[in-house]
Each structure stands twice: as structure tokens, then as C-alpha cells.
Amino acid sequence: MEQKTFAFFPEAAFGPALNSVGIAQAITAMGHKAVFLSDPGFVDVYKGYGFEAHPVALSAPMPPEKLAKFWEDFINGHIPNFRKAPIDQIDNYVKDCWEAIVDSAKWAQKDLPGVLAKINPDVIAVDNVILFPAIKQFGVPWVRIISCSENEIEDPAIPPHLSGMGENDRKGHAAFRARFEEVIKPIHDDFNAFLAECGEAPYKLGEFFEASPYMNMMLYPQPLTYKREHPLDPARFQYLEGCVRQDKPYTVPEFKANNDGPLLYISFGSLGAGDTELLKRLITLVGKSRYRALVNVGDYKDSYSDIPPNVIIESWYPQPSVIPQVDAVIHHGGNNSFTECLYFGKPAIIMPYVWDGHDNAMRVQETGYGFRSDRYDWTDDELLAKIEACLSDSGMQERLARISAHMQACEGPVKAAKLLTGLVK
């Protein structure tokens, strides 16, 4: 088969970006060309993995250092809102997020037609929560990658996306949807006006993207999916079982204390690392325990001092190489952390703060693969009890072993590459 060009356009966050890198690596191994359309602040990420990357402006021009930290600064500005229930984040964090996302779609429309014409891809794969009209209109098959929770594809019988609600809380679902639609309506009206300018039909209230008519790839593990009123058609919706990229190897260093104690990995992702007070509280807790911990502190390493001898902090870890070596994980519920713990069969305690972290935390608890924890309202004894349960619950360990075997057998990046190349045969 002749070489084809596959363009990837993930949103500007490490979760979607690195999942697309994993799929692009599999595409390249099949003899095809993978290129990236990129938020300017992420171009170097893709180049670091050896891929060609083309910047697409997603905001007004700003200095490179400000651009690179746009979403990190955005998140840090909302730290007080992380104490609120998901429904009480709608009129602050969620509203501000959607305003920025709609703005990004408008900016992208200025650059995308020219960049696509230059690359001339045979297939375009977009991992985002909003439609970029130029991609739909380019004239080649386009694929939607859903790297967030599977309830991003809505259904009346399942919890609404971002709600963090239990599967059977129908009253709560209705209240969340009503509040979301009330707050989001002015932003949605503005987006529909933009779609009209681009020659696209309006979306129904609350919807900012559609399923692709060609293929939609869900990173979510199928065994954890919700029971839908309208089942997804497997001809257009395929599960990648967490996908999971290859990353550089990691050797666990020697600890100055508790070197044979259970090993924890603590990470709130690249954007959540600004919540330094919470991370310091967790480090102090581990310091008094029988455990060891590797803690991801992001760009804030200088904010930490007096690290206990059974804790090692770093600005970054090759997470898919670390998680297989630990005994339990404390994380924020981002989709990579959520799926990688399941993929490697590791119990997790999820302390969500925004977006689909709320949904993933509730789901991991409802299905018995770990625990949801309030982000701030916990005592040392309560958290230690959850950690001990993660280490000792044989039923949980058996469930994790089964789902790990299921997910690893899928070979997600290879499956995704085959689905993409199948669109041009």
C-alpha cells in the first residue's frame, strides 16, 4: 500500500497529545506518514517524539512563555473552585472553559484551511470537544478521538458529562443538565452563530461537537462503559481500551527510608501540579507512613523543601513506565491516569478537581477498581484506610488483573492505526 498522510489534531493537554503520539507511532510503524496540527505551545512536544508539527493559532497572539502556560495559568486561577461540587463549578470553571474553547475554534478557522492545504492529509484525526469546521469541510475522512470519559458522547440514560454523578442518580442527572444548559446557552448561541458563518448547521443546546460519520475512537475501557438507552453502533464507535503509548524506561531509585515499603505514585497531571498545598499535605502524610512515594510536582519543584526520606519528587515522570512498578496510585482522574492504572492493573484513589476527573472518580468507585476521595475534605486516617484497602482487597486485585489482561490484549495504538488506515483502502 502506498504511503498515506495522517494528520492528528489533539487539544493542548498532555493526555490527548500523548495518546495521539502513541497512535502516530503505530501509523509510522506501518510505513505511513503522521503529522501533527498543534497549538503553538505544544509544537515542541510532537517534534520531541520525531514528528512534523504545524502550529495552528488557537488564541490571540501572545508571548511564547505565556502561550506555553495558558492552560496551566487558567487552571491555577480556578483552584478555589476545586472545592466545589461539579454542579457548582458550572457557572465558574466550566463556563470559563467553554468560552475559551469556543474562542479557540474561531481562531483555528483562520489558520486551518491553509495548514490543511499544505499538509494535504488523507485522513484527519481530531481529539477535542469542539468542531473545527475546516476539518469537516476539507473533503477527506475525519475521525473523532474521544480521550475523555465515554459519557462525552451523551445519552439520556447515563450521567451527564462532567457531572461526577452515580449511574442511577436520575434526579441529579436532570438537575445537572438543566443547570448546564442554563449557564451555557449564551456561549452556545455564539458558537452556533460561528457555525452559520462557516456554512454549518446549528447544534442542539449543550452540544459543541458531533460524532464523525466515518469513525469515532473511544479511549475508554469497554468493560466500564455505561448502559445506554441508545447503544453506540460498533461500525462507527470503537473502543481502544486505554490505548497507552510507549515511553522511556524508568528505574525506581533507592529511597533513604522505607525502601521495602509499598510504593505509591502521586500525580495530579501537568495542569493540576499548581495545587501545591494539597501535594504538600500528601507528602507529609506519606512521610509519617510505612510507604514510599514518587510524587509528580510539575513545574513547581522549587516550592518544596524538607522532603521526607521516603518521598522522591520530580517535575515529570514517564508515567506508563512508572505505573507498572508501583502498588497504588493517587491521581486527579485525568483520562490517561485513569486508563493507565486500569491497563496495568493498579488500584487508584482519585481526587478529582475538574472536567471528566469527576466522572472517572465516581466510575472507578462504582465498578470496584479503586476509590473516589474528596479532594480536600479527608482526614489522614481516612486516606490511609483507602490506601490500605487498595493494597489488601483481594477482590479488587482480581478485578484489576482481569481488566488489565483485557485492555492489554487490545493493543490500542495498533488497533487505532488499523482503523485509520482502513479509511483510505
Contacts in CASP RR format, 6 or more apart in sequence:
PFRMAT RR
TARGET T0000
AUTHOR 0000-0000-0000
METHOD contacts of the structure
MODEL  1
MEQKTFAFFPEAAFGPALNSVGIAQAITAMGHKAVFLSDPGFVDVYKGYG
FEAHPVALSAPMPPEKLAKFWEDFINGHIPNFRKAPIDQIDNYVKDCWEA
IVDSAKWAQKDLPGVLAKINPDVIAVDNVILFPAIKQFGVPWVRIISCSE
NEIEDPAIPPHLSGMGENDRKGHAAFRARFEEVIKPIHDDFNAFLAECGE
APYKLGEFFEASPYMNMMLYPQPLTYKREHPLDPARFQYLEGCVRQDKPY
TVPEFKANNDGPLLYISFGSLGAGDTELLKRLITLVGKSRYRALVNVGDY
KDSYSDIPPNVIIESWYPQPSVIPQVDAVIHHGGNNSFTECLYFGKPAII
MPYVWDGHDNAMRVQETGYGFRSDRYDWTDDELLAKIEACLSDSGMQERL
ARISAHMQACEGPVKAAKLLTGLVK
1 421 0 8 1.000
1 425 0 8 1.000
3 31 0 8 1.000
3 32 0 8 1.000
3 33 0 8 1.000
4 32 0 8 1.000
4 33 0 8 1.000
4 122 0 8 1.000
4 123 0 8 1.000
4 421 0 8 1.000
4 424 0 8 1.000
5 32 0 8 1.000
5 33 0 8 1.000
5 34 0 8 1.000
5 35 0 8 1.000
5 119 0 8 1.000
5 120 0 8 1.000
5 121 0 8 1.000
5 122 0 8 1.000
6 24 0 8 1.000
6 27 0 8 1.000
6 32 0 8 1.000
6 33 0 8 1.000
6 34 0 8 1.000
6 35 0 8 1.000
6 121 0 8 1.000
6 122 0 8 1.000
6 123 0 8 1.000
6 124 0 8 1.000
6 125 0 8 1.000
6 420 0 8 1.000
6 421 0 8 1.000
7 34 0 8 1.000
7 35 0 8 1.000
7 36 0 8 1.000
7 37 0 8 1.000
7 116 0 8 1.000
7 119 0 8 1.000
7 121 0 8 1.000
7 123 0 8 1.000
7 124 0 8 1.000
7 125 0 8 1.000
8 20 0 8 1.000
8 23 0 8 1.000
8 24 0 8 1.000
8 34 0 8 1.000
8 35 0 8 1.000
8 36 0 8 1.000
8 37 0 8 1.000
8 124 0 8 1.000
8 125 0 8 1.000
8 126 0 8 1.000
8 127 0 8 1.000
9 36 0 8 1.000
9 37 0 8 1.000
9 38 0 8 1.000
9 56 0 8 1.000
9 124 0 8 1.000
9 125 0 8 1.000
9 126 0 8 1.000
9 127 0 8 1.000
9 128 0 8 1.000
9 132 0 8 1.000
9 135 0 8 1.000
10 16 0 8 1.000
10 17 0 8 1.000
10 19 0 8 1.000
10 20 0 8 1.000
10 36 0 8 1.000
10 38 0 8 1.000
10 42 0 8 1.000
10 126 0 8 1.000
10 127 0 8 1.000
10 128 0 8 1.000
10 145 0 8 1.000
10 147 0 8 1.000
11 17 0 8 1.000
11 39 0 8 1.000
11 127 0 8 1.000
11 128 0 8 1.000
11 129 0 8 1.000
12 38 0 8 1.000
12 39 0 8 1.000
12 41 0 8 1.000
12 42 0 8 1.000
12 58 0 8 1.000
12 70 0 8 1.000
12 71 0 8 1.000
13 71 0 8 1.000
13 270 0 8 1.000
13 271 0 8 1.000
14 45 0 8 1.000
14 269 0 8 1.000
14 270 0 8 1.000
14 336 0 8 1.000
15 147 0 8 1.000
15 334 0 8 1.000
15 335 0 8 1.000
15 336 0 8 1.000
16 127 0 8 1.000
16 128 0 8 1.000
16 145 0 8 1.000
16 147 0 8 1.000
17 42 0 8 1.000
17 45 0 8 1.000
17 46 0 8 1.000
18 245 0 8 1.000
18 336 0 8 1.000
19 127 0 8 1.000
19 145 0 8 1.000
19 147 0 8 1.000
19 219 0 8 1.000
19 243 0 8 1.000
19 245 0 8 1.000
19 336 0 8 1.000
20 36 0 8 1.000
20 125 0 8 1.000
20 127 0 8 1.000
20 145 0 8 1.000
21 45 0 8 1.000
21 46 0 8 1.000
21 49 0 8 1.000
21 51 0 8 1.000
21 245 0 8 1.000
22 243 0 8 1.000
22 245 0 8 1.000
22 246 0 8 1.000
22 413 0 8 1.000
23 34 0 8 1.000
23 125 0 8 1.000
23 145 0 8 1.000
23 243 0 8 1.000
23 413 0 8 1.000
23 416 0 8 1.000
23 417 0 8 1.000
23 420 0 8 1.000
24 34 0 8 1.000
24 36 0 8 1.000
24 49 0 8 1.000
24 51 0 8 1.000
25 34 0 8 1.000
25 49 0 8 1.000
25 245 0 8 1.000
25 246 0 8 1.000
25 413 0 8 1.000
26 413 0 8 1.000
26 414 0 8 1.000
26 416 0 8 1.000
26 417 0 8 1.000
27 33 0 8 1.000
27 34 0 8 1.000
27 417 0 8 1.000
27 420 0 8 1.000
27 421 0 8 1.000
28 34 0 8 1.000
29 417 0 8 1.000
30 417 0 8 1.000
30 421 0 8 1.000
32 421 0 8 1.000
33 52 0 8 1.000
34 51 0 8 1.000
35 51 0 8 1.000
35 52 0 8 1.000
35 53 0 8 1.000
35 54 0 8 1.000
35 119 0 8 1.000
35 121 0 8 1.000
36 43 0 8 1.000
36 46 0 8 1.000
36 51 0 8 1.000
36 52 0 8 1.000
36 53 0 8 1.000
36 54 0 8 1.000
37 53 0 8 1.000
37 54 0 8 1.000
37 56 0 8 1.000
37 112 0 8 1.000
37 115 0 8 1.000
37 116 0 8 1.000
37 119 0 8 1.000
38 45 0 8 1.000
38 46 0 8 1.000
38 53 0 8 1.000
38 54 0 8 1.000
38 55 0 8 1.000
38 56 0 8 1.000
39 55 0 8 1.000
39 56 0 8 1.000
39 58 0 8 1.000
40 55 0 8 1.000
40 56 0 8 1.000
40 57 0 8 1.000
40 58 0 8 1.000
40 64 0 8 1.000
40 67 0 8 1.000
41 55 0 8 1.000
41 64 0 8 1.000
41 67 0 8 1.000
41 68 0 8 1.000
41 70 0 8 1.000
42 53 0 8 1.000
43 53 0 8 1.000
43 54 0 8 1.000
43 55 0 8 1.000
44 53 0 8 1.000
46 52 0 8 1.000
46 53 0 8 1.000
47 53 0 8 1.000
54 115 0 8 1.000
54 118 0 8 1.000
54 119 0 8 1.000
55 111 0 8 1.000
56 108 0 8 1.000
56 111 0 8 1.000
56 112 0 8 1.000
56 115 0 8 1.000
57 107 0 8 1.000
57 108 0 8 1.000
57 110 0 8 1.000
57 111 0 8 1.000
58 104 0 8 1.000
58 107 0 8 1.000
58 108 0 8 1.000
59 67 0 8 1.000
59 70 0 8 1.000
59 100 0 8 1.000
59 103 0 8 1.000
59 104 0 8 1.000
59 107 0 8 1.000
60 107 0 8 1.000
62 70 0 8 1.000
66 73 0 8 1.000
71 271 0 8 1.000
72 270 0 8 1.000
72 271 0 8 1.000
72 274 0 8 1.000
72 299 0 8 1.000
74 96 0 8 1.000
74 97 0 8 1.000
74 100 0 8 1.000
75 271 0 8 1.000
75 272 0 8 1.000
75 274 0 8 1.000
75 354 0 8 1.000
76 274 0 8 1.000
78 92 0 8 1.000
78 93 0 8 1.000
78 96 0 8 1.000
78 354 0 8 1.000
79 274 0 8 1.000
79 275 0 8 1.000
81 89 0 8 1.000
81 92 0 8 1.000
81 93 0 8 1.000
81 354 0 8 1.000
82 275 0 8 1.000
82 353 0 8 1.000
82 354 0 8 1.000
82 375 0 8 1.000
82 376 0 8 1.000
83 375 0 8 1.000
83 376 0 8 1.000
84 92 0 8 1.000
86 162 0 8 1.000
86 163 0 8 1.000
86 164 0 8 1.000
86 165 0 8 1.000
86 176 0 8 1.000
86 358 0 8 1.000
87 163 0 8 1.000
87 175 0 8 1.000
87 176 0 8 1.000
87 179 0 8 1.000
89 162 0 8 1.000
89 354 0 8 1.000
90 176 0 8 1.000
90 179 0 8 1.000
90 180 0 8 1.000
90 183 0 8 1.000
90 184 0 8 1.000
91 179 0 8 1.000
91 183 0 8 1.000
93 354 0 8 1.000
94 162 0 8 1.000
94 180 0 8 1.000
94 183 0 8 1.000
94 184 0 8 1.000
95 183 0 8 1.000
95 184 0 8 1.000
95 187 0 8 1.000
97 354 0 8 1.000
97 355 0 8 1.000
98 184 0 8 1.000
98 187 0 8 1.000
98 208 0 8 1.000
99 187 0 8 1.000
101 129 0 8 1.000
101 130 0 8 1.000
101 208 0 8 1.000
102 130 0 8 1.000
102 187 0 8 1.000
102 190 0 8 1.000
102 191 0 8 1.000
102 194 0 8 1.000
102 208 0 8 1.000
104 130 0 8 1.000
105 130 0 8 1.000
105 131 0 8 1.000
105 132 0 8 1.000
105 133 0 8 1.000
105 191 0 8 1.000
105 194 0 8 1.000
106 194 0 8 1.000
108 132 0 8 1.000
108 134 0 8 1.000
109 132 0 8 1.000
109 133 0 8 1.000
109 134 0 8 1.000
109 194 0 8 1.000
109 198 0 8 1.000
112 132 0 8 1.000
112 134 0 8 1.000
112 135 0 8 1.000
113 134 0 8 1.000
113 138 0 8 1.000
116 124 0 8 1.000
116 134 0 8 1.000
116 135 0 8 1.000
116 138 0 8 1.000
121 138 0 8 1.000
121 140 0 8 1.000
122 140 0 8 1.000
122 141 0 8 1.000
122 424 0 8 1.000
123 140 0 8 1.000
123 141 0 8 1.000
123 142 0 8 1.000
123 143 0 8 1.000
123 420 0 8 1.000
123 423 0 8 1.000
123 424 0 8 1.000
124 135 0 8 1.000
124 138 0 8 1.000
124 140 0 8 1.000
124 141 0 8 1.000
124 142 0 8 1.000
124 143 0 8 1.000
125 142 0 8 1.000
125 143 0 8 1.000
125 144 0 8 1.000
125 145 0 8 1.000
125 217 0 8 1.000
125 420 0 8 1.000
126 132 0 8 1.000
126 135 0 8 1.000
126 142 0 8 1.000
126 143 0 8 1.000
126 144 0 8 1.000
126 145 0 8 1.000
127 144 0 8 1.000
127 145 0 8 1.000
127 146 0 8 1.000
127 147 0 8 1.000
128 209 0 8 1.000
129 148 0 8 1.000
129 152 0 8 1.000
129 208 0 8 1.000
129 209 0 8 1.000
130 191 0 8 1.000
130 208 0 8 1.000
130 209 0 8 1.000
131 195 0 8 1.000
131 200 0 8 1.000
131 203 0 8 1.000
131 208 0 8 1.000
131 209 0 8 1.000
131 210 0 8 1.000
133 195 0 8 1.000
133 198 0 8 1.000
133 199 0 8 1.000
133 200 0 8 1.000
134 198 0 8 1.000
135 142 0 8 1.000
136 142 0 8 1.000
136 200 0 8 1.000
137 198 0 8 1.000
141 214 0 8 1.000
141 215 0 8 1.000
141 423 0 8 1.000
141 424 0 8 1.000
142 212 0 8 1.000
142 214 0 8 1.000
143 212 0 8 1.000
143 214 0 8 1.000
143 215 0 8 1.000
143 216 0 8 1.000
143 217 0 8 1.000
143 419 0 8 1.000
143 420 0 8 1.000
143 423 0 8 1.000
144 209 0 8 1.000
144 211 0 8 1.000
144 212 0 8 1.000
144 215 0 8 1.000
144 216 0 8 1.000
144 217 0 8 1.000
145 216 0 8 1.000
145 217 0 8 1.000
145 219 0 8 1.000
145 416 0 8 1.000
146 152 0 8 1.000
146 153 0 8 1.000
146 216 0 8 1.000
146 217 0 8 1.000
146 218 0 8 1.000
146 219 0 8 1.000
146 220 0 8 1.000
147 219 0 8 1.000
147 243 0 8 1.000
147 335 0 8 1.000
147 336 0 8 1.000
148 161 0 8 1.000
148 335 0 8 1.000
148 355 0 8 1.000
148 356 0 8 1.000
149 161 0 8 1.000
149 220 0 8 1.000
149 335 0 8 1.000
149 356 0 8 1.000
149 357 0 8 1.000
149 359 0 8 1.000
149 360 0 8 1.000
149 363 0 8 1.000
150 218 0 8 1.000
150 220 0 8 1.000
150 225 0 8 1.000
150 226 0 8 1.000
151 158 0 8 1.000
151 159 0 8 1.000
151 160 0 8 1.000
151 161 0 8 1.000
151 226 0 8 1.000
151 356 0 8 1.000
151 359 0 8 1.000
152 161 0 8 1.000
152 356 0 8 1.000
153 211 0 8 1.000
153 216 0 8 1.000
153 218 0 8 1.000
153 232 0 8 1.000
153 237 0 8 1.000
154 160 0 8 1.000
154 161 0 8 1.000
154 207 0 8 1.000
155 226 0 8 1.000
155 228 0 8 1.000
155 229 0 8 1.000
155 230 0 8 1.000
156 229 0 8 1.000
156 230 0 8 1.000
157 226 0 8 1.000
157 227 0 8 1.000
157 228 0 8 1.000
157 229 0 8 1.000
158 167 0 8 1.000
158 173 0 8 1.000
158 226 0 8 1.000
158 227 0 8 1.000
158 228 0 8 1.000
159 165 0 8 1.000
159 166 0 8 1.000
159 167 0 8 1.000
159 169 0 8 1.000
159 173 0 8 1.000
159 176 0 8 1.000
159 226 0 8 1.000
159 359 0 8 1.000
159 362 0 8 1.000
160 173 0 8 1.000
160 176 0 8 1.000
160 177 0 8 1.000
160 180 0 8 1.000
161 356 0 8 1.000
161 359 0 8 1.000
162 180 0 8 1.000
162 355 0 8 1.000
162 356 0 8 1.000
162 358 0 8 1.000
162 359 0 8 1.000
163 172 0 8 1.000
163 173 0 8 1.000
163 176 0 8 1.000
163 358 0 8 1.000
163 359 0 8 1.000
164 352 0 8 1.000
164 357 0 8 1.000
164 358 0 8 1.000
164 359 0 8 1.000
164 361 0 8 1.000
164 362 0 8 1.000
165 172 0 8 1.000
165 173 0 8 1.000
165 176 0 8 1.000
165 362 0 8 1.000
166 362 0 8 1.000
166 366 0 8 1.000
167 226 0 8 1.000
167 227 0 8 1.000
167 366 0 8 1.000
180 206 0 8 1.000
181 205 0 8 1.000
181 206 0 8 1.000
184 205 0 8 1.000
184 206 0 8 1.000
185 205 0 8 1.000
188 203 0 8 1.000
188 205 0 8 1.000
188 206 0 8 1.000
188 208 0 8 1.000
191 203 0 8 1.000
191 208 0 8 1.000
192 202 0 8 1.000
192 203 0 8 1.000
195 201 0 8 1.000
195 202 0 8 1.000
195 203 0 8 1.000
196 202 0 8 1.000
203 209 0 8 1.000
203 210 0 8 1.000
211 236 0 8 1.000
211 237 0 8 1.000
212 236 0 8 1.000
213 236 0 8 1.000
214 236 0 8 1.000
214 423 0 8 1.000
215 236 0 8 1.000
215 238 0 8 1.000
215 419 0 8 1.000
215 420 0 8 1.000
215 423 0 8 1.000
216 232 0 8 1.000
216 236 0 8 1.000
216 237 0 8 1.000
216 238 0 8 1.000
217 238 0 8 1.000
217 239 0 8 1.000
217 240 0 8 1.000
217 416 0 8 1.000
217 419 0 8 1.000
218 237 0 8 1.000
218 238 0 8 1.000
218 239 0 8 1.000
218 240 0 8 1.000
219 239 0 8 1.000
219 240 0 8 1.000
219 242 0 8 1.000
219 243 0 8 1.000
219 335 0 8 1.000
219 339 0 8 1.000
220 239 0 8 1.000
220 242 0 8 1.000
220 335 0 8 1.000
220 339 0 8 1.000
221 239 0 8 1.000
221 241 0 8 1.000
221 242 0 8 1.000
221 339 0 8 1.000
221 342 0 8 1.000
221 343 0 8 1.000
221 403 0 8 1.000
221 406 0 8 1.000
221 407 0 8 1.000
222 239 0 8 1.000
222 241 0 8 1.000
223 367 0 8 1.000
223 403 0 8 1.000
223 406 0 8 1.000
224 342 0 8 1.000
224 363 0 8 1.000
224 367 0 8 1.000
224 369 0 8 1.000
224 403 0 8 1.000
225 239 0 8 1.000
238 415 0 8 1.000
238 419 0 8 1.000
239 410 0 8 1.000
240 410 0 8 1.000
240 412 0 8 1.000
240 413 0 8 1.000
240 415 0 8 1.000
240 416 0 8 1.000
241 339 0 8 1.000
241 343 0 8 1.000
241 406 0 8 1.000
241 407 0 8 1.000
241 410 0 8 1.000
241 412 0 8 1.000
241 415 0 8 1.000
242 339 0 8 1.000
242 340 0 8 1.000
242 342 0 8 1.000
242 343 0 8 1.000
242 407 0 8 1.000
242 410 0 8 1.000
242 412 0 8 1.000
243 339 0 8 1.000
243 412 0 8 1.000
243 413 0 8 1.000
243 416 0 8 1.000
244 320 0 8 1.000
244 339 0 8 1.000
244 340 0 8 1.000
244 343 0 8 1.000
244 407 0 8 1.000
244 412 0 8 1.000
244 413 0 8 1.000
245 320 0 8 1.000
245 413 0 8 1.000
246 320 0 8 1.000
247 318 0 8 1.000
247 319 0 8 1.000
247 320 0 8 1.000
247 321 0 8 1.000
248 318 0 8 1.000
248 321 0 8 1.000
249 318 0 8 1.000
249 321 0 8 1.000
250 317 0 8 1.000
250 318 0 8 1.000
250 321 0 8 1.000
250 322 0 8 1.000
250 325 0 8 1.000
252 263 0 8 1.000
252 294 0 8 1.000
252 322 0 8 1.000
252 325 0 8 1.000
253 312 0 8 1.000
255 292 0 8 1.000
255 309 0 8 1.000
255 310 0 8 1.000
255 311 0 8 1.000
255 312 0 8 1.000
256 309 0 8 1.000
256 310 0 8 1.000
257 292 0 8 1.000
257 308 0 8 1.000
257 309 0 8 1.000
257 310 0 8 1.000
258 289 0 8 1.000
258 290 0 8 1.000
258 291 0 8 1.000
258 292 0 8 1.000
258 309 0 8 1.000
258 310 0 8 1.000
259 292 0 8 1.000
261 290 0 8 1.000
261 291 0 8 1.000
261 292 0 8 1.000
261 310 0 8 1.000
262 290 0 8 1.000
262 291 0 8 1.000
262 292 0 8 1.000
262 327 0 8 1.000
262 328 0 8 1.000
262 387 0 8 1.000
262 391 0 8 1.000
263 291 0 8 1.000
263 292 0 8 1.000
263 293 0 8 1.000
263 294 0 8 1.000
263 325 0 8 1.000
263 326 0 8 1.000
263 327 0 8 1.000
264 286 0 8 1.000
264 291 0 8 1.000
264 292 0 8 1.000
264 293 0 8 1.000
264 294 0 8 1.000
264 326 0 8 1.000
264 327 0 8 1.000
264 328 0 8 1.000
264 329 0 8 1.000
264 330 0 8 1.000
264 387 0 8 1.000
265 293 0 8 1.000
265 294 0 8 1.000
265 295 0 8 1.000
265 296 0 8 1.000
265 317 0 8 1.000
265 319 0 8 1.000
265 322 0 8 1.000
265 323 0 8 1.000
265 326 0 8 1.000
265 328 0 8 1.000
265 329 0 8 1.000
265 330 0 8 1.000
265 331 0 8 1.000
266 279 0 8 1.000
266 282 0 8 1.000
266 283 0 8 1.000
266 286 0 8 1.000
266 293 0 8 1.000
266 294 0 8 1.000
266 295 0 8 1.000
266 296 0 8 1.000
266 329 0 8 1.000
266 330 0 8 1.000
266 331 0 8 1.000
267 295 0 8 1.000
267 296 0 8 1.000
267 317 0 8 1.000
267 319 0 8 1.000
267 329 0 8 1.000
267 330 0 8 1.000
267 331 0 8 1.000
267 332 0 8 1.000
267 337 0 8 1.000
268 274 0 8 1.000
268 275 0 8 1.000
268 278 0 8 1.000
268 279 0 8 1.000
268 296 0 8 1.000
268 331 0 8 1.000
268 332 0 8 1.000
268 351 0 8 1.000
268 353 0 8 1.000
269 296 0 8 1.000
269 298 0 8 1.000
269 331 0 8 1.000
269 332 0 8 1.000
269 334 0 8 1.000
269 337 0 8 1.000
270 298 0 8 1.000
272 332 0 8 1.000
272 353 0 8 1.000
273 279 0 8 1.000
273 296 0 8 1.000
273 297 0 8 1.000
273 298 0 8 1.000
273 299 0 8 1.000
273 300 0 8 1.000
274 298 0 8 1.000
274 299 0 8 1.000
274 300 0 8 1.000
275 353 0 8 1.000
276 297 0 8 1.000
276 300 0 8 1.000
276 303 0 8 1.000
276 304 0 8 1.000
278 351 0 8 1.000
278 375 0 8 1.000
278 376 0 8 1.000
279 295 0 8 1.000
279 297 0 8 1.000
280 304 0 8 1.000
282 293 0 8 1.000
282 295 0 8 1.000
282 330 0 8 1.000
283 293 0 8 1.000
283 295 0 8 1.000
283 304 0 8 1.000
283 307 0 8 1.000
283 308 0 8 1.000
283 311 0 8 1.000
283 313 0 8 1.000
284 308 0 8 1.000
285 380 0 8 1.000
285 383 0 8 1.000
285 384 0 8 1.000
286 292 0 8 1.000
286 293 0 8 1.000
286 295 0 8 1.000
286 308 0 8 1.000
286 310 0 8 1.000
286 311 0 8 1.000
287 308 0 8 1.000
287 310 0 8 1.000
287 311 0 8 1.000
288 308 0 8 1.000
288 380 0 8 1.000
289 310 0 8 1.000
289 384 0 8 1.000
289 387 0 8 1.000
291 310 0 8 1.000
291 387 0 8 1.000
292 310 0 8 1.000
292 311 0 8 1.000
292 312 0 8 1.000
293 310 0 8 1.000
293 311 0 8 1.000
293 312 0 8 1.000
294 312 0 8 1.000
294 314 0 8 1.000
294 317 0 8 1.000
294 322 0 8 1.000
294 326 0 8 1.000
295 311 0 8 1.000
295 312 0 8 1.000
295 313 0 8 1.000
295 314 0 8 1.000
296 313 0 8 1.000
296 314 0 8 1.000
296 315 0 8 1.000
296 316 0 8 1.000
296 317 0 8 1.000
296 319 0 8 1.000
297 303 0 8 1.000
297 304 0 8 1.000
297 313 0 8 1.000
297 314 0 8 1.000
297 315 0 8 1.000
298 315 0 8 1.000
298 316 0 8 1.000
299 315 0 8 1.000
301 313 0 8 1.000
301 314 0 8 1.000
301 315 0 8 1.000
304 313 0 8 1.000
307 313 0 8 1.000
319 336 0 8 1.000
319 337 0 8 1.000
319 340 0 8 1.000
320 340 0 8 1.000
320 344 0 8 1.000
323 329 0 8 1.000
323 340 0 8 1.000
323 341 0 8 1.000
323 344 0 8 1.000
323 346 0 8 1.000
324 344 0 8 1.000
324 346 0 8 1.000
326 346 0 8 1.000
327 346 0 8 1.000
327 390 0 8 1.000
327 391 0 8 1.000
328 346 0 8 1.000
328 347 0 8 1.000
328 348 0 8 1.000
328 349 0 8 1.000
328 387 0 8 1.000
328 390 0 8 1.000
328 391 0 8 1.000
329 337 0 8 1.000
329 341 0 8 1.000
329 346 0 8 1.000
329 347 0 8 1.000
329 348 0 8 1.000
329 349 0 8 1.000
330 348 0 8 1.000
330 349 0 8 1.000
330 350 0 8 1.000
330 351 0 8 1.000
331 337 0 8 1.000
331 338 0 8 1.000
331 341 0 8 1.000
331 348 0 8 1.000
331 349 0 8 1.000
331 350 0 8 1.000
331 351 0 8 1.000
332 350 0 8 1.000
332 351 0 8 1.000
332 352 0 8 1.000
332 353 0 8 1.000
332 357 0 8 1.000
333 348 0 8 1.000
333 350 0 8 1.000
333 352 0 8 1.000
333 356 0 8 1.000
333 357 0 8 1.000
333 360 0 8 1.000
333 361 0 8 1.000
334 355 0 8 1.000
334 356 0 8 1.000
334 357 0 8 1.000
334 360 0 8 1.000
335 356 0 8 1.000
335 360 0 8 1.000
337 348 0 8 1.000
338 348 0 8 1.000
338 350 0 8 1.000
338 357 0 8 1.000
338 360 0 8 1.000
338 364 0 8 1.000
339 407 0 8 1.000
341 347 0 8 1.000
341 348 0 8 1.000
341 369 0 8 1.000
342 369 0 8 1.000
342 400 0 8 1.000
342 403 0 8 1.000
342 404 0 8 1.000
342 407 0 8 1.000
343 404 0 8 1.000
343 407 0 8 1.000
343 408 0 8 1.000
344 404 0 8 1.000
345 400 0 8 1.000
345 401 0 8 1.000
345 403 0 8 1.000
345 404 0 8 1.000
346 400 0 8 1.000
347 369 0 8 1.000
347 370 0 8 1.000
347 371 0 8 1.000
347 390 0 8 1.000
347 391 0 8 1.000
347 393 0 8 1.000
347 396 0 8 1.000
347 397 0 8 1.000
347 400 0 8 1.000
348 364 0 8 1.000
348 369 0 8 1.000
348 370 0 8 1.000
348 371 0 8 1.000
348 390 0 8 1.000
349 370 0 8 1.000
349 371 0 8 1.000
349 372 0 8 1.000
349 373 0 8 1.000
349 383 0 8 1.000
349 386 0 8 1.000
349 387 0 8 1.000
349 390 0 8 1.000
350 357 0 8 1.000
350 360 0 8 1.000
350 361 0 8 1.000
350 364 0 8 1.000
350 365 0 8 1.000
350 370 0 8 1.000
350 371 0 8 1.000
350 372 0 8 1.000
350 373 0 8 1.000
351 361 0 8 1.000
351 373 0 8 1.000
351 374 0 8 1.000
351 375 0 8 1.000
352 358 0 8 1.000
352 360 0 8 1.000
352 361 0 8 1.000
352 372 0 8 1.000
352 375 0 8 1.000
353 375 0 8 1.000
361 372 0 8 1.000
361 373 0 8 1.000
362 372 0 8 1.000
364 370 0 8 1.000
364 371 0 8 1.000
364 372 0 8 1.000
365 371 0 8 1.000
365 372 0 8 1.000
367 399 0 8 1.000
368 396 0 8 1.000
368 399 0 8 1.000
369 396 0 8 1.000
369 399 0 8 1.000
369 400 0 8 1.000
369 403 0 8 1.000
370 390 0 8 1.000
370 396 0 8 1.000
371 386 0 8 1.000
371 389 0 8 1.000
371 390 0 8 1.000
373 382 0 8 1.000
373 383 0 8 1.000
373 386 0 8 1.000
389 396 0 8 1.000
390 396 0 8 1.000
END
